[in-house]
Amino acid sequence: MAFSGALTLTDLNDFITPSQACIKPVEQLNKPEEILEPGAASTEIRIDSSGSYYEVAKNEPSRPSTVPQNPENKLQQAQISLNDCLACSGCITSAESVLITLQSHTEVLAFLASNPPPASAAHKVPVLSIAPQTLASLAASVSSGSRAPVAPRQILRRVAAFAREALGFERVYDTTFARHLALREHVQEYFERRDGAGQDGSGSGSGKLPMLASACPGWICYAEKAHAEMLPFIARTKSPQQVMGTLVKAWLAPKWGKRPDEVYHVAVMPCYDKKLEASRQDFYSELYATRDVDCVITTGELELLMREKGWDLSVPVEHEDEPLPLSSSSSSPSLGTPDDDAALPELLTHPGTSSGSYLHALIDAVTRAVAPEPVALSVKTVRTADYAEYALARRDTGTVVFRGATCYGFRNLQNVVRRVGREAGVRVGRGAAGRMAGARVRRRGGAAAATTGSGGGEEDRGLDYVEVMACPGGCVNGGGQLRPIAEAAQDAKDPEGFARSWADSGVHLPETNAAPAGEEGAASGDVALAPQQPASWGSKEWTKVVERSYWQDLPAWAQAEDRLAEADALAARITSEIYASQLVQASSADAPEGIQPAPFRTQYHAVESDVVGLAVKW
């Protein structure tokens, strides 16, 4: 049983934690000692100084002299794998608080150490892909200890250098192009659902509106285990992580002359739940016996790796100040992709939110669809910035053509589940959203229908889409992100209540915060916390810092549009090639007729609960 070294308990009280209802059975790996005679000595459990458990036989006068005194039998610790978590219905989310044996940075080090040299036929190509939220977290952390702000682009160059030189990775990518593919597929799926031609992942059937975002594995896990009635509303589009897995194993690997099982793909993500997502059976190839993403580590685990290897992320590397390449076929020397065919666009920008910009991509698509009619966008924040509603209406008539929302955090998510159930006439089942909401569906649904039938207007129009993320503040505040250190150093104890010396831990602490922008000595766009403003783990203040870092160093809008246009052309080519390849594989594997390849879509599975609440021991 191995904990990731970056796993810690925090005060993120907006997450639904497991542990109390974990139903993983404990396997008895140690066979009991054979009893020599009736009434033989009983045993007791002892714990040594290292925390290991031993079963020790008590001595008795009647014990035969041939039996050793105090024989010790070291007990094996129970292990819970990621697949156990996926099959269990006791936990809901917060995968960071379960015991895991895979998907950690130690697993990455073990593979890299055992990987044969490139000349060997058994050599696997190690590939690293990094989420933009991870880059923003690292950039904010480095910038907090420096007077000069560090941009995500520079962090990407430095992490790439570390991955190549210190770890031995051969390819390093960011996942923004995979997100670009996911957004294209997301938009296409929305219009399919709206026009009644949606796919259910198998090429048949129809989806439902409102469509709910599918990029957050915490939300998916929660819906599968607590609200199966919501699954038809969830988009089938893969998350950027899994789209990147498809790119690496199904498109890039053949260009390197490799099979999918000859590539080892590691993803660096801001969320622990991404580990569970990568372990889903839907993303496992039976043909090649490999996963799309072999291992997922968090931002904190990557930072831990760099500390263990003695790598200073604040030190600049060669080529880090070079501008972003415009051409999708060009390559960056720092990323180690010398061949054009295997190069991907770097750090693509998608205006909207730091959680993927799914809603804004749909708003842009709907705006283009109703053109040349002019439309106006209105935004209404409800209670907090974690929930906002967007309405796109025609300027001349005021008719609403699209209504969407961004919903971050489980507290808001539960309200969305109730609202979707009410508007769609679906009974909301058990779970955090409550049972009573389902009982009111018929009454409220009937009232809404009466209002619409009497010309109630577009104000009563239901939601068409919701960008759902389980973390409050969105993906930049994921459970695996770095937390502020400098402000915490002023306290005698860390957020977990333990005394900690950051200097003894090898952490460099700045003497003062960077000067706020506009003051003497401050550079334009400095990322810094306001003086005397504490930032606790998961605090809103630190999330805002990471958010600003996420949008830092953006290319000019004209340049960004050129990059997106070229990315669209490359995405269309890649989609066509992967589709053709999977079509050939499906035909050779005698797949059922009528099922077409959907390389960037997945499916979901409701998990029936085996846990009775009254049986849980609190």
Backbone torsions as a table, in degrees:
resi	resn	phi	psi	omega
1	MET	NA	116.2	-174.1
2	ALA	-125.6	121.6	172.2
3	PHE	-81.2	144.5	167.8
4	SER	-66.5	140.4	-178.4
5	GLY	-65.2	-14.4	-178.5
6	ALA	-95.8	-3.0	-179.1
7	LEU	-74.1	126.2	178.3
8	THR	-141.8	158.8	174.6
9	LEU	-87.3	137.0	-178.4
10	THR	-130.3	-177.0	-179.8
11	ASP	-102.7	32.5	179.7
12	LEU	-77.3	88.2	-171.2
13	ASN	-85.4	5.9	179.4
14	ASP	-95.1	5.1	-178.7
15	PHE	-102.3	147.5	176.1
16	ILE	-91.1	115.5	-172.7
17	THR	-95.4	151.4	179.1
18	PRO	-91.3	-134.3	173.6
19	SER	81.9	-47.8	-174.9
20	GLN	-69.5	-30.9	-175.1
21	ALA	-115.0	24.7	179.6
22	CYS	-67.9	125.1	-174.0
23	ILE	-108.6	13.0	178.3
24	LYS	-62.9	119.9	179.6
25	PRO	-70.3	147.4	178.6
26	VAL	-92.0	119.0	-178.8
27	GLU	-84.1	134.4	178.2
28	GLN	-83.6	100.7	-176.7
29	LEU	-87.1	-20.4	-178.8
30	ASN	-102.0	119.1	178.3
31	LYS	-70.8	136.9	-179.5
32	PRO	-67.0	148.5	178.5
33	GLU	-64.1	141.0	179.6
34	GLU	-66.9	131.5	179.0
35	ILE	-79.1	121.9	-174.5
36	LEU	-75.9	-33.5	-177.6
37	GLU	-155.6	156.2	177.6
38	PRO	-57.9	139.5	178.6
39	GLY	78.5	18.6	-179.9
40	ALA	-66.2	169.1	-174.2
41	ALA	-61.4	144.2	173.6
42	SER	-81.9	175.5	-178.5
43	THR	-120.8	164.1	175.2
44	GLU	-139.2	159.4	-179.2
45	ILE	-101.0	128.7	177.1
46	ARG	-121.6	150.8	-179.9
47	ILE	-120.1	126.4	-179.9
48	ASP	-86.7	-177.0	-175.1
49	SER	-66.6	-22.3	-179.9
50	SER	-86.9	-4.0	179.8
51	GLY	92.3	4.9	178.6
52	SER	-79.0	147.5	-178.0
53	TYR	-102.2	136.1	179.8
54	TYR	-130.1	139.5	173.0
55	GLU	-95.6	115.9	-174.1
56	VAL	-115.9	128.9	178.8
57	ALA	-79.5	133.5	177.3
58	LYS	-77.6	141.2	178.7
59	ASN	-82.2	141.4	176.4
60	GLU	-135.2	151.4	-179.9
61	PRO	-58.2	-31.9	-175.6
62	SER	-81.4	-2.0	-176.3
63	ARG	-72.1	133.5	-179.4
64	PRO	-59.3	147.4	-178.9
65	SER	-68.3	-18.0	-179.8
66	THR	-76.0	-14.5	-179.7
67	VAL	-88.2	129.8	-179.9
68	PRO	-60.3	147.4	178.7
69	GLN	-77.7	137.2	178.1
70	ASN	48.9	52.8	177.2
71	PRO	-64.2	134.1	-178.0
72	GLU	-107.0	131.5	178.6
73	ASN	-119.7	107.5	-177.3
74	LYS	-70.3	126.6	-177.9
75	LEU	-86.9	137.5	176.2
76	GLN	-81.3	140.7	180.0
77	GLN	-81.1	143.3	177.5
78	ALA	-66.2	140.7	-178.9
79	GLN	-118.2	137.4	177.5
80	ILE	-117.5	117.3	-178.4
81	SER	-90.5	171.8	179.2
82	LEU	-66.9	-34.9	178.0
83	ASN	-66.9	-33.4	174.1
84	ASP	-60.5	-41.7	-179.7
85	CYS	-64.9	-39.6	-179.0
86	LEU	-68.4	-31.7	-179.3
87	ALA	-84.0	-15.0	-176.4
88	CYS	-85.7	145.3	177.4
89	SER	-109.7	6.9	-179.3
90	GLY	-78.2	-39.7	179.4
91	CYS	-89.1	157.7	178.5
92	ILE	-111.5	-53.5	178.1
93	THR	-158.0	-155.9	-175.1
94	SER	59.2	61.8	-178.4
95	ALA	-63.8	-13.2	-178.4
96	GLU	-71.9	-10.9	-177.5
97	SER	-108.1	14.9	173.2
98	VAL	-106.8	161.1	179.0
99	LEU	-80.1	125.7	-178.5
100	ILE	-127.8	147.7	-178.3
101	THR	-113.2	-12.8	178.8
102	LEU	-123.2	-175.1	175.9
103	GLN	57.1	47.3	177.5
104	SER	-131.7	169.3	-179.2
105	HIS	-67.7	-24.6	176.0
106	THR	-68.2	-33.4	175.8
107	GLU	-64.6	-39.5	178.1
108	VAL	-63.5	-46.3	179.6
109	LEU	-62.6	-38.7	179.8
110	ALA	-64.2	-41.5	178.4
111	PHE	-65.5	-47.6	-177.4
112	LEU	-61.9	-34.3	179.0
113	ALA	-71.4	-31.0	-177.6
114	SER	-95.6	-6.9	-178.1
115	ASN	-68.8	123.6	179.3
116	PRO	-62.1	161.2	179.4
117	PRO	-63.5	160.3	-177.3
118	PRO	-56.5	-28.8	-179.0
119	ALA	-70.6	-18.0	-178.1
120	SER	-79.7	145.5	178.2
121	ALA	-68.6	-21.8	-179.4
122	ALA	-88.5	2.2	-178.0
123	HIS	-67.8	136.7	174.1
124	LYS	-109.0	140.6	179.5
125	VAL	-79.1	113.2	178.2
126	PRO	-81.0	127.9	-177.2
127	VAL	-124.4	135.8	177.9
128	LEU	-119.0	128.4	174.4
129	SER	-121.3	139.0	-171.7
130	ILE	-124.1	131.5	178.2
131	ALA	-75.2	146.5	179.0
132	PRO	-63.8	-28.7	177.2
133	GLN	-66.8	-33.7	175.1
134	THR	-65.2	-44.0	178.3
135	LEU	-61.3	-39.4	179.9
136	ALA	-66.2	-40.5	179.4
137	SER	-64.6	-44.7	178.1
138	LEU	-64.8	-40.9	179.7
139	ALA	-63.9	-41.8	178.8
140	ALA	-65.3	-39.3	180.0
141	SER	-66.0	-44.6	179.5
142	VAL	-67.7	-40.5	-178.5
143	SER	-66.2	-29.7	-178.7
144	SER	-66.8	-19.6	178.4
145	GLY	-108.3	16.2	-177.9
146	SER	-140.0	147.2	177.6
147	ARG	-75.8	-25.8	178.4
148	ALA	-97.4	124.9	-178.9
149	PRO	-65.7	146.5	178.4
150	VAL	-112.0	127.9	-176.2
151	ALA	-89.0	156.0	176.4
152	PRO	-55.0	-33.6	178.4
153	ARG	-61.1	-42.7	177.9
154	GLN	-66.5	-38.5	177.9
155	ILE	-62.9	-40.6	179.0
156	LEU	-60.2	-42.6	178.6
157	ARG	-63.6	-41.4	-177.1
158	ARG	-71.4	-40.6	177.6
159	VAL	-65.8	-38.0	178.1
160	ALA	-62.6	-41.9	178.0
161	ALA	-63.7	-41.7	177.8
162	PHE	-63.0	-45.1	-176.9
163	ALA	-63.5	-37.1	-179.6
164	ARG	-76.9	-50.2	-170.8
165	GLU	-80.5	-39.8	-175.2
166	ALA	-94.2	-28.5	-175.4
167	LEU	-109.0	-32.1	179.8
168	GLY	100.3	16.4	175.1
169	PHE	-69.5	143.4	-178.7
170	GLU	-97.1	-26.5	-179.0
171	ARG	-133.7	138.6	177.7
172	VAL	-134.4	127.0	179.1
173	TYR	-132.8	156.3	164.1
174	ASP	-96.3	164.5	-172.5
175	THR	-98.4	15.2	-177.6
176	THR	-69.4	-31.9	176.6
177	PHE	-71.1	-36.7	174.4
178	ALA	-62.5	-38.1	175.5
179	ARG	-64.1	-37.4	178.0
180	HIS	-60.8	-43.1	176.2
181	LEU	-63.7	-41.6	179.7
182	ALA	-63.6	-39.5	179.0
183	LEU	-65.8	-40.6	177.1
184	ARG	-61.4	-45.1	180.0
185	GLU	-67.4	-37.0	179.3
186	HIS	-61.7	-46.5	179.3
187	VAL	-63.1	-43.9	179.7
188	GLN	-61.4	-42.2	-179.8
189	GLU	-65.4	-36.7	179.6
190	TYR	-62.3	-45.9	-179.1
191	PHE	-68.3	-31.9	174.8
192	GLU	-63.1	-43.7	178.5
193	ARG	-65.9	-43.7	-178.3
194	ARG	-63.7	-36.2	-178.6
195	ASP	-90.1	4.0	175.8
196	GLY	81.1	18.6	-179.5
197	ALA	-122.6	29.8	-178.0
198	GLY	-66.8	159.3	179.1
199	GLN	-109.5	148.3	178.2
200	ASP	-101.9	17.4	179.8
201	GLY	97.6	-18.6	178.8
202	SER	-111.2	4.5	176.9
203	GLY	93.1	4.6	-179.5
204	SER	-139.4	168.9	178.6
205	GLY	86.5	-175.0	-179.6
206	SER	-139.2	143.9	177.8
207	GLY	-84.3	177.2	-178.1
208	LYS	-122.5	156.4	172.8
209	LEU	-112.3	147.5	3.6
210	PRO	-72.5	147.7	176.3
211	MET	-85.9	135.4	-178.7
212	LEU	-109.4	141.1	-177.3
213	ALA	-60.1	150.6	-174.8
214	SER	-120.7	7.9	-173.3
215	ALA	-81.2	-17.1	-175.6
216	CYS	-96.5	112.3	-179.1
217	PRO	-68.4	-26.8	175.8
218	GLY	-63.7	-42.1	177.6
219	TRP	-67.3	-41.6	179.2
220	ILE	-63.1	-45.4	179.7
221	CYS	-61.9	-41.1	179.5
222	TYR	-64.6	-44.4	-178.9
223	ALA	-66.6	-40.8	-179.3
224	GLU	-64.9	-34.2	-174.3
225	LYS	-96.6	-21.5	-175.5
226	ALA	-123.2	-25.3	-175.3
227	HIS	-140.9	70.5	179.8
228	ALA	-61.4	-25.1	-179.9
229	GLU	-67.8	-13.6	178.7
230	MET	-88.1	-13.7	-174.3
231	LEU	-59.6	-39.5	178.0
232	PRO	-62.9	-19.7	-179.5
233	PHE	-87.3	-17.5	-175.8
234	ILE	-79.0	133.7	180.0
235	ALA	-59.7	145.3	178.8
236	ARG	-87.5	-4.2	-179.0
237	THR	-65.6	135.0	177.7
238	LYS	-65.7	157.0	174.2
239	SER	-73.6	162.2	176.6
240	PRO	-55.1	-35.3	178.4
241	GLN	-59.9	-47.0	-176.8
242	GLN	-78.0	-28.4	171.7
243	VAL	-63.8	-40.6	176.5
244	MET	-63.9	-36.7	175.9
245	GLY	-61.5	-41.3	176.6
246	THR	-64.7	-41.3	178.5
247	LEU	-60.7	-45.9	-176.0
248	VAL	-67.7	-47.1	-173.5
249	LYS	-84.1	-32.5	-174.1
250	ALA	-101.6	-19.7	-177.3
251	TRP	-119.3	-48.9	-178.2
252	LEU	-73.0	-42.0	-176.9
253	ALA	-55.4	-47.8	177.9
254	PRO	-61.2	-31.1	178.7
255	LYS	-70.1	-23.2	175.7
256	TRP	-91.2	3.1	-177.3
257	GLY	73.0	28.8	-176.4
258	LYS	-121.5	151.5	169.7
259	ARG	-82.4	162.4	179.6
260	PRO	-57.2	-34.1	-179.4
261	ASP	-79.7	0.2	176.7
262	GLU	-102.1	13.6	177.0
263	VAL	-126.0	134.5	177.4
264	TYR	-111.4	112.1	-172.5
265	HIS	-105.6	120.1	177.3
266	VAL	-112.3	131.7	178.3
267	ALA	-113.6	138.0	175.9
268	VAL	-106.9	117.6	-171.4
269	MET	-128.1	159.8	-179.5
270	PRO	-83.6	1.9	-168.8
271	CYS	-135.9	138.5	176.1
272	TYR	-70.5	-30.2	-179.8
273	ASP	-63.5	-19.2	176.6
274	LYS	-63.2	-25.3	175.9
275	LYS	-64.8	-42.5	177.7
276	LEU	-65.9	-39.2	-179.8
277	GLU	-60.9	-44.7	-179.4
278	ALA	-64.5	-24.1	-177.5
279	SER	-89.0	-1.0	179.1
280	ARG	-62.4	142.0	-179.8
281	GLN	-65.9	-23.2	178.7
282	ASP	-64.1	-22.9	-177.9
283	PHE	-106.7	28.3	178.6
284	TYR	-117.3	131.9	179.3
285	SER	-92.9	113.8	176.8
286	GLU	-68.7	-31.8	-178.1
287	LEU	-64.6	-42.9	-176.8
288	TYR	-107.9	-0.2	179.2
289	ALA	53.2	52.1	-180.0
290	THR	-149.5	155.7	177.4
291	ARG	-96.1	155.5	176.6
292	ASP	-62.9	-39.7	175.4
293	VAL	-122.4	114.4	-173.7
294	ASP	-75.0	-34.6	-178.1
295	CYS	-152.9	141.9	177.6
296	VAL	-121.0	129.2	172.2
297	ILE	-121.7	156.2	-177.7
298	THR	-92.2	172.9	176.7
299	THR	-58.0	-43.2	179.4
300	GLY	-63.5	-37.3	178.4
301	GLU	-69.4	-36.2	175.3
302	LEU	-64.0	-42.7	177.9
303	GLU	-63.8	-36.8	177.1
304	LEU	-65.4	-40.3	176.4
305	LEU	-58.9	-43.7	-178.6
306	MET	-66.3	-37.6	177.8
307	ARG	-67.2	-40.6	179.5
308	GLU	-64.7	-32.9	179.9
309	LYS	-89.8	-0.3	178.9
310	GLY	72.0	30.0	-178.1
311	TRP	-96.3	126.1	-179.8
312	ASP	-96.2	108.9	-177.1
313	LEU	-71.5	-14.3	-180.0
314	SER	-81.8	-8.1	-179.5
315	VAL	-88.2	125.0	-179.8
316	PRO	-63.8	155.9	176.3
317	VAL	-123.2	168.7	-178.2
318	GLU	-65.3	141.9	175.6
319	HIS	72.5	5.4	-175.1
320	GLU	-70.9	-19.8	-179.3
321	ASP	-95.0	4.9	178.7
322	GLU	-69.2	143.7	179.1
323	PRO	-67.1	159.8	179.5
324	LEU	-66.7	136.7	178.3
325	PRO	-66.9	135.4	179.5
326	LEU	-77.5	-40.5	-174.4
327	SER	-78.6	138.5	178.0
328	SER	-71.4	-13.0	179.2
329	SER	-99.2	-5.4	178.5
330	SER	-81.1	164.7	-176.6
331	SER	-133.8	155.6	178.1
332	SER	-99.4	126.7	-178.0
333	PRO	-61.2	-25.0	-177.4
334	SER	-78.6	-18.8	-177.5
335	LEU	-91.6	-5.4	174.2
336	GLY	69.9	37.3	177.4
337	THR	-121.6	76.7	-174.3
338	PRO	-71.7	-26.1	-178.5
339	ASP	-89.4	136.4	-174.0
340	ASP	-66.0	-35.4	-175.1
341	ASP	-63.4	-26.4	-176.6
342	ALA	-102.2	11.2	180.0
343	ALA	-89.3	144.7	177.1
344	LEU	-124.4	150.0	176.6
345	PRO	-56.8	142.3	-173.5
346	GLU	-106.3	133.2	173.4
347	LEU	49.7	57.3	175.2
348	LEU	-69.1	143.5	-178.3
349	THR	-104.3	132.2	176.5
350	HIS	-125.3	102.4	-177.4
351	PRO	-57.2	138.4	179.4
352	GLY	148.2	-108.3	-178.0
353	THR	-119.8	162.7	177.7
354	SER	-81.8	6.2	178.7
355	SER	-107.1	22.9	175.9
356	GLY	117.5	-18.9	178.1
357	SER	62.1	33.3	-178.5
358	TYR	-66.7	-45.5	179.9
359	LEU	-63.5	-44.5	-177.4
360	HIS	-68.1	-30.5	174.9
361	ALA	-64.4	-38.5	177.4
362	LEU	-70.1	-40.4	177.9
363	ILE	-59.9	-43.2	178.2
364	ASP	-63.1	-40.9	-179.3
365	ALA	-67.9	-41.4	178.7
366	VAL	-66.7	-38.4	177.8
367	THR	-59.9	-43.1	178.4
368	ARG	-68.3	-32.4	-177.3
369	ALA	-69.8	-32.7	-179.2
370	VAL	-92.1	-3.3	178.7
371	ALA	-60.0	147.2	10.1
372	PRO	-90.0	11.3	178.4
373	GLU	-65.8	130.1	-179.7
374	PRO	-73.9	142.4	179.0
375	VAL	-130.2	159.1	178.7
376	ALA	-125.8	140.7	-179.4
377	LEU	-107.2	127.3	175.6
378	SER	-117.2	143.7	-177.4
379	VAL	-125.6	133.5	178.5
380	LYS	-129.4	119.2	177.0
381	THR	-88.2	129.3	-177.9
382	VAL	-106.5	110.5	177.4
383	ARG	67.7	-64.7	-178.8
384	THR	-130.1	169.3	179.8
385	ALA	-70.2	-10.3	179.9
386	ASP	-77.7	-8.4	174.7
387	TYR	-138.1	120.9	179.3
388	ALA	-141.4	144.6	179.9
389	GLU	-112.7	140.9	-177.6
390	TYR	-121.5	132.3	178.8
391	ALA	-125.9	126.5	178.3
392	LEU	-108.2	116.0	-173.9
393	ALA	-127.7	151.0	175.6
394	ARG	-69.7	136.4	-176.2
395	ARG	-66.7	-36.8	-173.7
396	ASP	-76.8	-39.3	-175.4
397	THR	-108.9	-16.2	-176.8
398	GLY	77.2	7.7	179.9
399	THR	-70.1	127.5	179.1
400	VAL	-77.9	123.1	-179.8
401	VAL	-102.1	-14.8	179.8
402	PHE	-159.8	135.7	176.5
403	ARG	-133.9	125.5	-179.2
404	GLY	-137.0	178.3	-178.3
405	ALA	-153.8	153.4	168.5
406	THR	-109.2	131.3	-175.2
407	CYS	-133.8	112.7	-179.0
408	TYR	-120.1	134.1	178.3
409	GLY	96.4	145.2	-175.6
410	PHE	-67.6	-28.1	-179.8
411	ARG	-64.9	-43.3	176.4
412	ASN	-72.6	-34.2	-178.0
413	LEU	-61.1	-39.3	179.9
414	GLN	-63.8	-36.6	176.8
415	ASN	-66.3	-37.6	178.6
416	VAL	-65.6	-41.8	178.2
417	VAL	-58.5	-44.5	178.4
418	ARG	-63.4	-41.5	-177.6
419	ARG	-67.9	-43.6	179.1
420	VAL	-61.7	-43.0	177.9
421	GLY	-61.7	-39.9	-179.8
422	ARG	-67.4	-45.6	-176.5
423	GLU	-71.9	-33.4	-177.7
424	ALA	-90.8	-5.1	-178.8
425	GLY	72.2	29.2	-179.5
426	VAL	-105.3	133.5	179.0
427	ARG	-72.8	123.6	179.2
428	VAL	-78.9	125.4	-175.9
429	GLY	-81.1	-157.9	-179.0
430	ARG	-67.3	171.3	176.3
431	GLY	121.7	-175.2	-173.2
432	ALA	-66.4	-22.6	179.9
433	ALA	-73.8	-11.9	173.5
434	GLY	95.9	153.3	179.7
435	ARG	-87.8	-28.5	-173.3
436	MET	-67.5	-25.3	-178.2
437	ALA	-61.3	-39.1	-179.3
438	GLY	-64.1	-32.6	-178.8
439	ALA	-69.3	-19.1	-177.6
440	ARG	-100.3	3.4	-175.1
441	VAL	-62.0	-48.3	-175.0
442	ARG	-63.1	-45.1	-176.4
443	ARG	-64.7	-48.4	-177.9
444	ARG	-72.2	-38.0	178.7
445	GLY	-61.6	-39.7	178.6
446	GLY	-65.5	-38.1	178.7
447	ALA	-65.4	-40.0	179.7
448	ALA	-65.6	-40.7	179.7
449	ALA	-64.2	-38.4	178.6
450	ALA	-64.1	-39.2	179.3
451	THR	-64.5	-43.5	-179.1
452	THR	-65.7	-40.2	-178.3
453	GLY	-67.9	-24.4	-179.0
454	SER	-94.2	15.4	178.4
455	GLY	78.5	38.6	-178.3
456	GLY	-64.4	-19.3	176.7
457	GLY	94.0	177.5	-175.1
458	GLU	-77.9	-7.2	177.7
459	GLU	-63.6	-27.6	-179.3
460	ASP	-92.1	6.2	178.3
461	ARG	-63.1	133.0	179.7
462	GLY	-74.3	175.0	178.8
463	LEU	-71.5	143.2	174.6
464	ASP	-97.9	-26.3	-176.0
465	TYR	-158.7	146.0	175.9
466	VAL	-134.3	124.9	173.9
467	GLU	-86.0	102.2	-172.1
468	VAL	-102.4	128.7	173.3
469	MET	-135.6	136.5	-175.3
470	ALA	-73.2	-27.9	-175.7
471	CYS	-83.8	131.7	172.9
472	PRO	-63.0	132.7	-175.6
473	GLY	89.0	-7.9	178.1
474	GLY	88.9	-165.5	-172.2
475	CYS	-67.7	-25.9	179.0
476	VAL	-67.4	-16.0	178.1
477	ASN	-108.4	30.0	179.7
478	GLY	-61.7	156.9	-177.0
479	GLY	-64.5	-19.3	-179.6
480	GLY	-96.3	3.7	-178.8
481	GLN	-75.2	162.3	176.1
482	LEU	-72.1	152.5	178.7
483	ARG	-114.1	155.4	-178.5
484	PRO	-63.3	139.6	-177.3
485	ILE	-109.4	-43.9	-171.9
486	ALA	-58.4	-43.6	-178.2
487	GLU	-70.8	-34.5	-179.8
488	ALA	-68.5	-23.1	-178.4
489	ALA	-66.8	-17.0	179.7
490	GLN	-75.8	-16.3	-179.1
491	ASP	-94.9	150.0	179.3
492	ALA	-72.0	-26.3	-179.2
493	LYS	-125.2	153.2	177.5
494	ASP	-81.9	175.6	-176.6
495	PRO	-61.2	-15.3	178.3
496	GLU	-90.9	-0.9	177.5
497	GLY	92.1	8.2	-179.1
498	PHE	-106.3	142.9	176.3
499	ALA	-69.2	136.3	-177.6
500	ARG	-143.4	136.3	174.2
501	SER	-106.3	109.2	-178.5
502	TRP	-66.0	-35.2	-179.8
503	ALA	-64.3	-41.8	178.6
504	ASP	-66.5	-24.4	178.9
505	SER	-83.8	0.3	178.7
506	GLY	83.2	17.6	-178.8
507	VAL	-95.8	125.9	178.4
508	HIS	-80.6	127.3	179.8
509	LEU	-112.8	129.9	177.2
510	PRO	-68.9	149.6	179.9
511	GLU	-71.3	-36.8	179.1
512	THR	-140.5	161.0	175.1
513	ASN	-70.1	154.2	174.1
514	ALA	-62.7	145.4	-178.1
515	ALA	-65.9	136.9	178.0
516	PRO	-60.9	151.3	-179.6
517	ALA	-57.4	138.2	179.3
518	GLY	101.5	-20.7	179.1
519	GLU	-91.9	166.0	-178.2
520	GLU	-62.5	133.7	178.8
521	GLY	87.7	-0.1	-179.8
522	ALA	-98.9	135.5	175.8
523	ALA	-85.4	156.7	179.8
524	SER	-64.7	131.9	178.8
525	GLY	82.1	15.3	178.5
526	ASP	-55.5	138.9	176.2
527	VAL	-104.3	109.7	-177.7
528	ALA	-155.0	152.4	175.2
529	LEU	-79.9	152.6	175.6
530	ALA	-65.4	141.3	-179.7
531	PRO	-58.2	148.6	176.8
532	GLN	60.6	21.8	179.6
533	GLN	-112.4	103.1	-175.5
534	PRO	-65.8	147.8	177.8
535	ALA	-128.2	107.3	179.8
536	SER	-87.0	173.9	179.3
537	TRP	-62.7	127.0	-179.5
538	GLY	74.1	17.2	-176.4
539	SER	-75.6	154.8	179.4
540	LYS	-67.1	-32.5	-179.1
541	GLU	-63.3	-45.7	-179.4
542	TRP	-69.8	-34.1	177.4
543	THR	-61.4	-37.8	177.5
544	LYS	-65.7	-34.8	177.8
545	VAL	-64.8	-45.6	179.5
546	VAL	-65.9	-36.5	177.8
547	GLU	-61.3	-44.3	178.3
548	ARG	-65.4	-37.6	178.4
549	SER	-65.3	-34.0	179.8
550	TYR	-60.3	-39.7	-176.5
551	TRP	-93.8	6.1	-177.7
552	GLN	-75.6	150.5	173.4
553	ASP	61.7	40.3	178.5
554	LEU	-79.1	146.2	176.0
555	PRO	-70.5	165.0	178.7
556	ALA	-61.8	153.7	-175.4
557	TRP	-61.3	-41.0	179.9
558	ALA	-62.0	-43.2	178.7
559	GLN	-64.5	-39.7	-179.5
560	ALA	-63.3	-40.7	179.2
561	GLU	-65.4	-37.7	175.8
562	ASP	-62.1	-42.6	-179.1
563	ARG	-65.8	-40.7	179.3
564	LEU	-67.2	-35.9	177.9
565	ALA	-64.4	-43.3	178.1
566	GLU	-68.9	-35.2	176.7
567	ALA	-65.1	-36.8	176.8
568	ASP	-61.3	-43.0	-179.9
569	ALA	-64.1	-43.9	179.0
570	LEU	-66.8	-39.5	179.8
571	ALA	-62.6	-41.1	178.6
572	ALA	-63.5	-40.0	179.7
573	ARG	-67.6	-43.6	-179.5
574	ILE	-64.3	-44.5	-180.0
575	THR	-59.5	-42.8	179.6
576	SER	-63.8	-42.3	-178.2
577	GLU	-69.0	-42.1	179.3
578	ILE	-67.1	-40.6	179.1
579	TYR	-60.5	-45.7	-179.8
580	ALA	-63.5	-40.9	179.8
581	SER	-64.2	-44.8	-179.9
582	GLN	-70.0	-29.2	177.0
583	LEU	-65.7	-40.3	177.4
584	VAL	-65.7	-43.0	179.0
585	GLN	-63.3	-40.1	-179.6
586	ALA	-65.4	-40.0	-179.9
587	SER	-69.1	-36.8	179.1
588	SER	-73.7	-23.4	-179.7
589	ALA	-92.9	8.0	179.5
590	ASP	56.4	48.2	178.2
591	ALA	-71.0	154.1	179.1
592	PRO	-57.5	143.7	-179.6
593	GLU	-68.3	149.7	177.8
594	GLY	91.1	-12.6	179.0
595	ILE	-95.1	115.4	-178.5
596	GLN	-97.8	148.0	177.7
597	PRO	-60.2	139.4	175.5
598	ALA	-133.0	77.9	-170.6
599	PRO	-61.6	-24.0	-176.7
600	PHE	-112.7	22.4	177.6
601	ARG	-128.2	158.8	-177.5
602	THR	-138.5	-168.0	178.3
603	GLN	-142.8	168.9	-175.1
604	TYR	-127.3	159.9	-173.9
605	HIS	-136.3	122.8	177.2
606	ALA	-70.5	138.6	-179.9
607	VAL	-110.6	118.5	178.5
608	GLU	-77.4	135.6	-177.8
609	SER	-78.1	133.2	174.6
610	ASP	-105.7	8.0	-175.2
611	VAL	-105.0	127.9	173.8
612	VAL	-97.9	123.5	-175.0
613	GLY	-55.9	-34.4	-178.3
614	LEU	-70.2	-17.1	-177.3
615	ALA	-91.4	-6.2	-179.2
616	VAL	-74.6	130.8	178.6
617	LYS	-90.8	113.2	-177.2
618	TRP	-94.5	NA	NA
